């Protein structure tokens, strides 16, 4: 397993699988002001980062809340290796996914674009088709192509067809799965200030692993939904029925051709 180092805008070096991925993720994560969506970030809060990849969301959270207790979950071995290094001494990290039931699941792992890795076939297909359109299509939002240009990925695709093949090559990875309620019990959590879920189509499975008695422990959620606006609005209604005030936000890729949206949810009482 070979990791590389890349530099964040503030000069910090972090471990990653692909440097060009980091630039795009930094733009997405570091420019999303959660407080503008009504999310509160207690300085000493409890935060769960489900689908943490290499840990950029957790790092950004810890920048704002140095005293936070962060639990980060990532089932893909290469991404987890980077996550473990990036969050060493800062957070608790776990080489697993969270799902509806404990056990194991098969994932499509994309070494060239680790953020596309998924155990959900429909979401994986939609994301790959969308990324292909972004890289090779002609009707993509200019803001997206500008970001990709800055990462260098567009130029590499243009000069090397082999690079494009590498981006979308997949490997089968079998990963351990536990449930959210198992984690709550194991770590004796009395509350969760923010549950962030970014699992490339498995969002509903993560929430299905939350026992009914544990729902009141969840104070806020940020969920990245990968199955289109209709699915996002359905999940929004389900969260509102559980006592959350919600807001839908558009992921940068939703301006292009990928069906990705954010739900920001805060418990009313």
Buried (B, 14 or more C-beta within 10 A) or exposed (E): EEBEEBEBEEEEEBBBBBBBBBBBBBBBBBEBEBEEBEBEBBEEBBBBBBBBBBBBBBBBBBEEBEEBBBBBBBBBEBBBBBBBBBBEEBBEBBBBBBBBEEEEBEBBBBBBBBBBBBBBEEBBEBBBEBBBBBBEEEEBBEEBBEBBEEBEBBEBBEEEEEBBEBBBEBEEBEBBBBBBBBBBEEEEBEEBBBBBBBBBBBBBBBBBBBEEEBBEBBBBBBBBBBBBBEBBBBBBEBBEEBBBEBBBBEBBBBBBBBBBBBBBBBBEE
